[in-house]
């Protein structure tokens, strides 16, 4: 624009100077339809310069006004984006500190940048779960876009209804490139949905990928055996490959003890008495034992205690076994010796049972305080 104005001015200057050089007045005649404009070159040049100046000033004014508009618009949207960014950042810091009340405050009344919308919904769902608002959490989870559903699998599991992502999890887990985390989450979904036939199919792969620790395997098999009919538990356990049986062993024994089948597993428990490193595990298994008749096991534990009277794990195992066999007086005497601040919470129910059944209600009440 400026270049064009300079060109026009230059032409005008040439036209203005030419009459003086040629010693002629010079006239300009412009005719358009019925309109005619005429005058000397000098007057024409003056008008042209004035017109050019007016055009230039108009151009500058328009540019200035446009710049004000753009800067105002940019500033408004920039401030809006800053507010949105601040809201998601504040919510993330609050979530890191488990302050879900502030997560709600930061996100409920504020929007966030579009790319963080699913994260906003996930944080609100997590906050709702922390406040025991399961229905509200599920509403938020269903709003999350399909491509991000697997990223909130843990929230679906925590909601108690992971059926919505099971099909996606299956596709992901069946892939040859499935990660250990994807397989683990798929297993948790199957356990929660009690789809144990599908779980049986995936167990060998979980073993090959080394997805679970021993404790995690025990939790999986606890759920697995708990869902089986009593008459099928031993059969299903024996059908497992040897390596999986090793991981399922504790869960199997605990379940059999809990359903009053100590006679079936008594031999396995007696073997555990012979190994010091398995005594805590034995006590854990017998902690849930019911309606038992295992005299050989009791005798074995008592014989071992004669050599190691301070073995607290075996004392707890003996007390729980005595409860299961209805010998509450023996159980109460052993709990008097074995119960301490470290194991009180874990064995409080068994101890209270022995005290209440042996006419020591005061001791039972103390455990519940």
N, C-alpha and C positions, 0 to 999 in steps of 0.2 A: 504493500500500500504506500509506504513512504517513498519507495523507488519510483512508483508511478507518479506521485505528486511532484517529485524532483524533476522527472522527465517533462511533465507539463509545464513547470516553472521555467525550465531551460528553453523549451520551445517558445514560450511567451516572451522571454528575455530576448531571444533571437529576433522574433517578430517586432518587438519594441525598438530594438537598436537598428534594424535594417532600414527604416525610413530616414533616419538621420544620416546613415552611411551613404544612402543613395540620394540624399537631399530631396526627398519626396515626402509629402504628408502621409500618404497611404491610407486606404480605407478598407474596412471589412464589411462585407455584405453577406448575411446569412438569411436564406429564404427557405421556409418549411411550410408547405401547404399555403395557407393564407397569411402566414405570419412572416414578417420580414424584420430583421435586426441589422442595423448598419451603424457605423461609427468609425472613428479614426482607430488606427492600430493602437495608439497610446491608450485611449480609453478602453479599448477591448482588452489590452494587456492588464490594465489596472483591475478590471472586473474579473479577469481570469485569475489573477493573483489572489484577489479577495475570495473568490470562489474556492480556490485551492486551500487557502488558509482555513476557511470555514469547514471544508470537508475534512481537513487534517484534524482540527479541533473536535469535530463531531466524532471522528474515528477514535481519538484518544478518550473521549468521554464515554463512548460505548464500551471500549475495552476496560476502562476503570470500573464501570458499573458491573460488567460481567465478572471481573475479578473479585469484586466485593461479594457477589452472589455465590461464586464458586467457593470462595474461602469460608463464607458463612455456612454453606451446605456441607463442605468438607469438615469443618469444625464440629458441626452438629452430629454428623455421623461418626466422627472420630470419638467424640465424647460418649456417644451411645455404645460404640464398640468397647471403649474402655470400661464402661459400667458393666457390660456383659462379661468381659474378661475378668473383672474384679469379682463378680458374683461366683463364677466357677472356681476361681482360685481360692476364695474364702471358703467355699464348700469343701474343696479338696483338703485344705489344711484342717478344717473342723473334723472331717472324716478320719484323717490320720490320727487325730487326738481323741477319736471316739466320742466327739461332741455332736451327736446327731440332732439335737435340738437346734443348734446353729446351722446345721446342714439344711434343715427344713426352712429356717428363716432366710438363709442366703438364696435358696433356689425357688421356693414356692411362689414368691411374688415377682421374680425377676426372670427375664429371658437370658439366654447365653448365646455365644456364637453358634451358628448352624452346625459346625463340625463337632461341637461338644454336646449337642442335644441328647444323644443316646447316653452319654456319660452323666448328664444331668438326671435323666430318668433312672439310671442305675443307682446313683447316689440317693435319690429320693426313695427308691425301693429298699435300699439298705437301711436307710433311716427308719422307714416304716417297720421293717422286720425287727430292728433294735427296740422299737416301741411296741412290739407285739401286735402290730396292725397288719396282719397277713393279707386281708382282702385288699387293702390299699396298696400293699407291695405288689400283689399280683396285677393290679390295674396298671401300675407303672411298668412292670416287666412286659406285659402284652403290648405296650406302646413302643417298645424298643424295636428298631428296624430289624428285619430278618437276618441281615448279614452280620449283625452284632449279637445275636441271641446266644451263641455258644460262648461268648466272652463273659456272660453273666450266669454261667451254668451253676456256679456255687450259690448264687442268690435264688435260683429256681429250686435247688436242693433244700436250701434253708427255708423256703416257703412251704415245703412239704408236698409240692405238686410239680414234679419235674416232667410230667407226661408231655408237656408242650414242646420240649426240646429232645425227646427221646429219639425221634426219627432222624433229626439232624446229627445227634451224637452217634447214632449207629453208622451213618454214612461216613462220618469223620473217623470213627474207630476202626471201621473195616478197611480203610485205606492202608496200603502197604507202608505209607509214610507217616502213619499215625504216631504221635508222640506219646511218651509215657503219661503225660498229664491228660491227654485226650482219652487214653484207655482207662485211666484212673477215674476220671469224671463219668465216663460211660458206665463203668462198674458201679459207681455210687448211684447212678440213675436207675440201673437195673435192680439194685438191692432195694432202693426206695419204692420202686414200682412193683417189687416182688415178682419180677420176670426171671425166675431162676433157671428156666430151661435155656434162655438166651445166655445167662451167666455161665452155665456149664460149658457152653460152646466157646466162650471167650477165655475161660480159665487157663488153658495151656499157653495161650499167647501172653497172658499177663505174667505167667511164670517165666517165659522166655525173655520178655522185655524187662524183667526185674522191676515191676511197677511198684510193688508194695514191700514194706518192711514186715518183720514177723508180727508185730503188734497190729499192723493194718490188715494183714491176712487173717488174723484171729477175729477182728471185727467183722470182716466179710463173711467168714464161715460161721460166726455166731448168728448172724442174720439168716444165713443159708439153712443151717440146721434147725433154727427156731421155726422156720416156715414149713418144715417137712413133717409129715405124719410120724408119730412115734415109731411105728413098725418099719419105717423106711430109713431111719437115720443111719443105723449101722450098715445097711446095704449100700446106701449112697456113699458113705465114708469109704467103704472097702472098694468101691468102683473107681475112686480117684486114683490117678497115677501116684506112684510111690513118693515122688518129690512133693506133690501137692498134699499127700497125706501127712507129711511132716509138718506143713504149715497149718493143716486143719486139725492136728492132733489135740491141741489144748481146747479148741472150741468144741470138738466132738466130746471130749471127756467132761467138760463143764455142762454141756447139754444133757448128757446121759446121767450125770449126777443130779441135775436139777429135776429130772423126771423120775427119779427113784430107781434108776437102773445101775446102781453101784455094783451089783453082783456081776454084771456083764463086763465091767471095766476094772474090776478089783485087781486083777493081775497087773494091768498097766499102772495103776496107782501104787501098788506095792513096789514096782520097779523104780518109781520116782522117789520113794522113801530112801532108797539106797544111794541116791545121788544128792549131795548137799546143795548143788546149784539149782535143783528142781524143787526144793522145799517150799519156796514162796509160791511157786506155780501150783503146787499141790494144795496149799492152804487156800489159794484163790479158787480152785476148782471145788473144794469141799465147802467153801463159803456159801454156795448155793445149793448144796445137797439136801435132798428131802426123802423121808420115808425109806431109810437105808437099812440094810442088814449086811454089814461087812466086818465080821469079827476078826477074820484073818488080817485085814488091813489095820484094824485098831491094835491088834496084838503086835504087829510089825512096827507101828509107830511108837508104841510104848516101849518095846525092846530097844529101839534106837534112842529113845529119850533117856533110858537108863545110862547110856554111854555119853549123852550130851544133854544134860538137864536144862541148860540155858538156851537151847535151840528154840527161839521164839516162833519161828515159822512152823515148826513141827507141833509146838504147843497149840497154836491157833488151828492147825489142821485137825488135831485131836479133839479140840473143843467143838469145832463145827461138826465133825463126824459123830461125836457123842450126842449133839443136838439132833442130828438126822436119825439116830437110832433110839431117840427118846430117853437117853440117860442125861437128864438135865442137871442133876446134882454134880456129876462128873464134869460136865461142860462148864458149870458155874465155877467150880474150884479151879479149873484150868484157866478160865478167863480172868479170874482174880490174879493169877500169876502172869499171864501173857499180855493182857490188855494194857496199852500205854498211849501216850499222846500221839504217837506216830501212826498207830493202826486203829485207834479208837473209832474214827469216822467210818473206815471200811468195814469193821466188824461189829459196829454198834448194834445192828439189828439182831445178829446172832447172839451177842452177849445179853441183850435185853430179853430175848426169848428164854435163855437159860435161867436168868435171874427171876423172871416172872413165873416160870414153871417150877422153880425150886423155892418158892415162898420168900423171895428176896425182892419184893416190889420196890423198896426204897432205892436199891442199886439200879434197877431198871429205869426208874424215874430220872435218876441223875444223868443217865446216858441220853435222855431226850431233852435235857435242859441245855 
